[in-house]
Amino acid sequence: MSHTLTPGDASYATHRQSQGSCLAQVNMNVKLFLEEPKLSEPEQNNTDGGAPEQPGQSGHRRADHESDRKSPPPNSANPDSGHSGASDETAAGPEVDLAGILAGWPVGGNRPTVRMVRTSSGERAIQVRLELGLLQFALTGRPDGRRPHGADSLLDWHLGRLQAHRLRTGGDDGLQLTSKECAALRDEGVQVYHRYVALFALEEYEAVVRDTGRNLRMFDLCRDFGASQGDRTVLEQFRPFVVMMRARAEAAIGLAGGDARRALLAVERALAELRSHFDDHGPMGGFDQSSEVTLLRGMRDALVPRLPTSQRSELEERLRRAVDAENFELAAILRDELRALEY
């Protein structure tokens, strides 16, 4: 299975004004996927789960820098690395010429840029063709196939920490994510973002719902436990896009099953969630100006006429309950849907 991935599928990388080093790091990682790849040296002995080298650390190195030393013995493998077992993290691996592979999958024209393949072990993997090479993602777990601390992902490991802390203390007090830990989680989230954009192009909608939900949990974790204000807020600007992508995938699943109502409910939930998001985080009028909201409203307007006429009474009853509960965001959405049924 293959598909052409266009820049419009990846509007997540909308350029906004920098909000400090945290935001600059996120935007840099996203742009590596969307724009022409930049050549860079692989980072050695990375101890934060994949965070890029900070400004001021590149260029000339002292001869006794960690990356210039011999690799540690196998039994001292870095616990924060993504490897599940002991390995020499400075090893470059076998030298393989990719020219033949790339020549067999040329770029340009209407050629597909995303495809699903079988690995030598029989597992499915996703490949994305770039102008200067290709990316390959594992279909489950971390896209790079690594297992930080023996867990499926760094997020899973931190969620396990949170659960253990709550069982031990009865609450969340005393638990905090350092800026380094938040940076590593963001880097892992960028990998997952790359994967779900490709999965959406391949119409693997269940997996898109899985990955978008996973990144939203990561956003919540950093928001609730980040050590600095930047760690807690930097990802919130991306929440509308992830919510929108999840709703698109959920709606596609509903429509594939012939269930327009399920598709509409997914869009309704997303619109209500985005209204709450913009009410909490701004900017003023951000909800009506949001491109994600515009897209979802268009989906809603297209879905409502596909509902059976018998569902008008159900919409009216839901509107009544929403007004009684003073859920005015949902009430506004339901009024729009009832008006759409009149046309």
C-alpha positions as CSV (number, residue, x, y, z in Angstrom):
1,M,0.0,0.0,0.0
2,S,1.3,3.4,-0.9
3,H,0.2,7.0,-1.0
4,T,1.4,10.4,-2.0
5,L,2.0,12.6,1.1
6,T,1.5,16.4,0.4
7,P,2.6,19.3,2.5
8,G,-1.1,20.0,3.3
9,D,-1.2,16.7,5.2
10,A,1.3,18.1,7.6
11,S,0.0,21.5,8.7
12,Y,1.2,20.7,12.2
13,A,4.4,22.6,11.4
14,T,2.6,26.0,11.2
15,H,5.3,28.6,11.9
16,R,4.6,30.6,15.0
17,Q,6.8,33.1,16.8
18,S,9.4,31.4,19.0
19,Q,8.5,31.0,22.6
20,G,11.9,30.2,23.9
21,S,14.2,27.2,23.6
22,C,11.5,24.6,24.2
23,L,9.4,25.8,21.2
24,A,12.5,26.2,19.0
25,Q,13.4,22.6,19.7
26,V,10.0,21.3,18.7
27,N,9.8,23.4,15.6
28,M,13.3,22.3,14.5
29,N,12.4,18.6,14.8
30,V,9.2,19.0,12.8
31,K,10.9,21.0,10.0
32,L,13.4,18.2,9.6
33,F,10.6,16.0,8.4
34,L,8.7,18.6,6.3
35,E,11.6,20.3,4.6
36,E,14.7,19.1,2.8
37,P,16.8,17.1,5.3
38,K,19.8,18.8,6.7
39,L,23.1,17.0,7.1
40,S,24.2,16.5,10.7
41,E,26.5,14.3,12.7
42,P,24.8,11.6,14.7
43,E,24.8,12.4,18.4
44,Q,26.8,10.0,20.5
45,N,26.0,8.8,24.1
46,N,22.7,10.8,24.1
47,T,21.3,10.6,27.6
48,D,18.0,12.3,27.3
49,G,16.1,9.9,25.0
50,G,16.9,11.8,21.8
51,A,16.8,15.5,22.6
52,P,18.9,17.5,20.1
53,E,22.2,19.1,21.0
54,Q,21.7,22.5,22.6
55,P,23.0,25.7,21.1
56,G,26.6,26.3,22.0
57,Q,27.4,22.6,22.3
58,S,28.2,22.0,18.6
59,G,31.4,22.9,16.8
60,H,34.8,22.3,18.4
61,R,34.9,19.7,21.1
62,R,37.4,19.0,23.7
63,A,39.3,15.8,23.2
64,D,37.9,14.4,26.4
65,H,34.3,15.0,25.5
66,E,32.0,12.0,26.2
67,S,31.5,11.3,22.6
68,D,35.3,11.1,22.0
69,R,35.8,8.4,24.6
70,K,35.4,4.7,24.2
71,S,32.0,3.3,24.5
72,P,31.0,2.0,27.9
73,P,31.1,-1.8,28.5
74,P,27.8,-3.6,27.8
75,N,26.8,-3.9,31.4
76,S,26.8,-0.1,31.8
77,A,24.4,0.7,29.0
78,N,22.8,4.1,29.4
79,P,19.4,3.6,31.1
80,D,17.9,6.7,29.4
81,S,18.8,5.5,25.9
82,G,16.1,3.9,23.8
83,H,17.8,0.5,23.6
84,S,16.2,-2.5,25.3
85,G,19.5,-4.2,26.0
86,A,23.2,-3.6,26.3
87,S,24.9,-2.3,23.1
88,D,27.8,-0.2,21.9
89,E,26.0,3.1,21.3
90,T,29.0,4.6,19.4
91,A,29.0,1.8,16.8
92,A,28.1,3.2,13.4
93,G,26.7,-0.2,12.1
94,P,27.5,-1.8,8.8
95,E,28.1,0.4,5.8
96,V,25.3,-0.1,3.3
97,D,24.9,1.8,0.0
98,L,21.3,2.8,-0.4
99,A,21.6,4.0,-4.0
100,G,19.9,0.9,-5.4
101,I,17.0,1.2,-2.9
102,L,16.5,4.9,-3.7
103,A,16.7,4.4,-7.4
104,G,13.9,1.8,-7.2
105,W,11.7,4.4,-5.5
106,P,12.2,7.6,-7.4
107,V,10.6,10.9,-6.2
108,G,8.6,13.4,-8.2
109,G,5.5,13.5,-10.3
110,N,2.6,11.6,-8.8
111,R,4.7,8.8,-7.4
112,P,3.7,7.7,-3.9
113,T,5.8,9.0,-1.1
114,V,4.5,6.8,1.7
115,R,4.2,3.0,1.7
116,M,3.7,0.0,4.0
117,V,6.4,-2.7,3.8
118,R,7.2,-6.0,5.4
119,T,10.5,-6.2,7.3
120,S,12.9,-9.2,7.2
121,S,11.3,-10.3,10.5
122,G,7.8,-10.2,9.0
123,E,6.6,-7.1,10.8
124,R,4.9,-4.3,9.0
125,A,6.7,-0.9,8.8
126,I,6.0,2.4,7.3
127,Q,8.4,4.1,4.8
128,V,8.4,7.7,3.8
129,R,10.4,8.7,0.7
130,L,12.2,12.1,1.0
131,E,14.2,13.9,-1.6
132,L,17.5,12.8,-0.1
133,G,16.6,9.5,1.3
134,L,13.8,7.7,3.2
135,L,12.5,7.2,6.7
136,Q,11.2,3.9,8.2
137,F,9.0,3.7,11.2
138,A,7.9,0.8,13.3
139,L,4.2,0.4,13.2
140,T,3.8,0.0,16.9
141,G,5.7,1.2,20.0
142,R,8.2,3.9,19.4
143,P,8.6,4.6,15.7
144,D,12.4,4.1,16.0
145,G,11.9,0.7,17.5
146,R,13.8,1.5,20.7
147,R,12.6,0.5,24.2
148,P,13.6,3.1,26.8
149,H,14.0,1.6,30.2
150,G,12.5,-1.6,28.7
151,A,9.2,0.0,28.1
152,D,7.3,0.4,24.8
153,S,7.9,4.1,24.9
154,L,9.3,6.8,27.1
155,L,5.7,8.0,27.6
156,D,4.7,4.6,28.8
157,W,7.6,4.5,31.2
158,H,6.7,7.9,32.7
159,L,3.0,7.0,33.0
160,G,4.1,3.9,34.9
161,R,6.1,6.1,37.2
162,L,3.1,8.3,37.7
163,Q,0.9,5.3,38.5
164,A,3.4,3.9,41.0
165,H,3.8,7.3,42.6
166,R,0.0,7.6,43.1
167,L,-0.2,4.1,44.6
168,R,2.6,4.9,46.9
169,T,1.6,8.4,48.0
170,G,-2.1,8.6,47.2
171,G,-1.8,11.6,45.0
172,D,0.4,13.6,42.6
173,D,2.2,15.8,45.0
174,G,6.0,15.6,44.7
175,L,6.1,14.3,41.2
176,Q,7.7,16.5,38.6
177,L,9.2,16.1,35.2
178,T,12.6,17.8,34.6
179,S,13.1,20.0,31.6
180,K,15.4,17.3,30.2
181,E,12.7,14.7,30.6
182,C,10.1,16.9,29.0
183,A,12.4,17.5,26.1
184,A,12.9,13.8,25.6
185,L,9.1,13.3,25.6
186,R,8.7,16.0,23.0
187,D,11.3,14.4,20.8
188,E,9.5,11.0,21.1
189,G,6.2,12.8,20.3
190,V,7.7,14.3,17.1
191,Q,8.5,10.7,16.0
192,V,4.9,9.7,16.6
193,Y,3.6,12.8,14.8
194,H,5.7,11.8,11.7
195,R,4.2,8.3,11.9
196,Y,0.5,9.3,12.2
197,V,0.8,11.8,9.3
198,A,2.0,8.9,7.2
199,L,-0.6,6.5,8.6
200,F,-3.3,9.0,7.7
201,A,-2.1,9.1,4.1
202,L,-2.2,5.3,4.1
203,E,-5.8,5.4,5.5
204,E,-4.8,3.4,8.6
205,Y,-7.2,5.3,10.7
206,E,-7.3,3.1,13.8
207,A,-3.6,3.6,14.1
208,V,-4.0,7.4,13.6
209,V,-6.5,7.4,16.5
210,R,-4.0,5.5,18.6
211,D,-1.1,7.8,17.9
212,T,-2.9,11.1,18.2
213,G,-4.4,9.9,21.5
214,R,-1.0,8.9,22.6
215,N,0.5,12.4,21.8
216,L,-2.4,14.1,23.6
217,R,-1.6,12.1,26.7
218,M,2.0,13.3,26.4
219,F,0.8,16.9,26.1
220,D,-1.3,16.4,29.3
221,L,1.6,14.8,31.2
222,C,4.0,17.7,30.4
223,R,1.3,20.2,31.1
224,D,0.5,18.8,34.5
225,F,4.0,17.9,35.7
226,G,6.6,19.9,33.7
227,A,9.2,21.7,35.9
228,S,9.1,25.0,34.1
229,Q,6.3,27.2,32.6
230,G,7.8,26.6,29.2
231,D,7.7,22.8,29.6
232,R,4.0,23.0,30.7
233,T,2.8,25.3,28.0
234,V,4.9,24.9,24.8
235,L,2.9,22.0,23.4
236,E,-0.5,23.6,23.8
237,Q,-0.2,25.4,20.5
238,F,-0.2,22.1,18.8
239,R,-3.2,20.6,20.6
240,P,-5.8,21.9,18.0
241,F,-4.0,20.1,15.2
242,V,-3.8,16.8,17.0
243,V,-7.4,17.0,18.2
244,M,-8.5,17.7,14.6
245,M,-6.4,14.8,13.2
246,R,-7.9,12.4,15.7
247,A,-11.4,13.6,14.8
248,R,-10.8,13.2,11.1
249,A,-9.6,9.6,11.6
250,E,-12.5,8.8,13.9
251,A,-15.0,10.2,11.4
252,A,-13.4,8.2,8.6
253,I,-13.8,5.0,10.6
254,G,-17.5,5.9,11.2
255,L,-18.1,6.6,7.5
256,A,-16.3,3.4,6.4
257,G,-18.8,1.5,8.5
258,G,-21.7,3.4,7.1
259,D,-22.3,5.2,10.4
260,A,-22.6,8.9,9.7
261,R,-23.8,9.6,13.2
262,R,-20.7,8.1,14.7
263,A,-18.6,10.3,12.4
264,L,-20.6,13.4,13.3
265,L,-20.2,12.7,17.0
266,A,-16.4,12.6,16.6
267,V,-16.5,16.0,14.9
268,E,-18.8,17.4,17.6
269,R,-16.5,16.2,20.4
270,A,-13.5,17.7,18.7
271,L,-15.2,21.1,18.2
272,A,-16.3,21.2,21.9
273,E,-12.8,20.3,23.0
274,L,-11.2,23.0,20.8
275,R,-13.7,25.6,22.1
276,S,-12.7,24.8,25.6
277,H,-9.0,24.8,24.6
278,F,-9.2,28.3,23.1
279,D,-11.3,29.6,26.0
280,D,-8.5,28.4,28.4
281,H,-5.5,29.3,26.4
282,G,-6.6,32.1,24.0
283,P,-6.1,34.0,21.9
284,M,-9.4,35.9,22.0
285,G,-11.4,34.8,19.0
286,G,-8.9,32.0,18.4
287,F,-11.7,29.4,18.1
288,D,-13.4,31.1,15.1
289,Q,-10.0,31.9,13.5
290,S,-8.6,28.4,13.8
291,S,-7.9,26.6,10.6
292,E,-8.6,23.3,12.4
293,V,-12.0,24.5,13.5
294,T,-12.8,25.7,10.0
295,L,-11.9,22.2,8.6
296,L,-14.0,20.5,11.3
297,R,-17.0,22.7,10.7
298,G,-16.8,21.9,7.0
299,M,-16.8,18.2,7.8
300,R,-19.8,18.7,10.1
301,D,-21.7,20.6,7.4
302,A,-21.1,17.8,5.0
303,L,-22.1,15.1,7.5
304,V,-25.3,16.5,8.8
305,P,-27.3,16.0,5.6
306,R,-26.3,12.4,5.6
307,L,-28.1,11.7,8.8
308,P,-31.5,10.0,8.7
309,T,-34.4,12.5,9.2
310,S,-35.4,10.5,12.3
311,Q,-32.3,11.9,14.0
312,R,-33.7,15.4,14.0
313,S,-35.7,14.7,17.1
314,E,-32.6,13.2,18.7
315,L,-30.6,16.4,18.0
316,E,-33.4,18.5,19.4
317,E,-33.4,16.4,22.6
318,R,-29.7,16.7,22.9
319,L,-29.9,20.4,22.4
320,R,-32.5,20.7,25.2
321,R,-30.3,18.7,27.6
322,A,-27.2,20.7,26.7
323,V,-29.0,24.0,27.4
324,D,-30.4,22.6,30.7
325,A,-26.9,21.6,31.7
326,E,-25.6,25.1,30.6
327,N,-23.2,23.4,28.2
328,F,-23.5,26.3,25.8
329,E,-20.5,25.2,23.6
330,L,-22.3,21.9,22.7
331,A,-25.6,23.7,22.4
332,A,-24.2,26.0,19.8
333,I,-22.8,23.1,17.8
334,L,-26.1,21.3,17.9
335,R,-28.0,24.4,16.8
336,D,-25.7,24.7,13.8
337,E,-26.4,21.0,12.9
338,L,-30.2,21.5,13.2
339,R,-30.0,24.5,10.9
340,A,-28.0,22.4,8.4
341,L,-30.8,19.9,8.3
342,E,-33.1,22.5,7.0
343,Y,-31.2,22.9,3.7
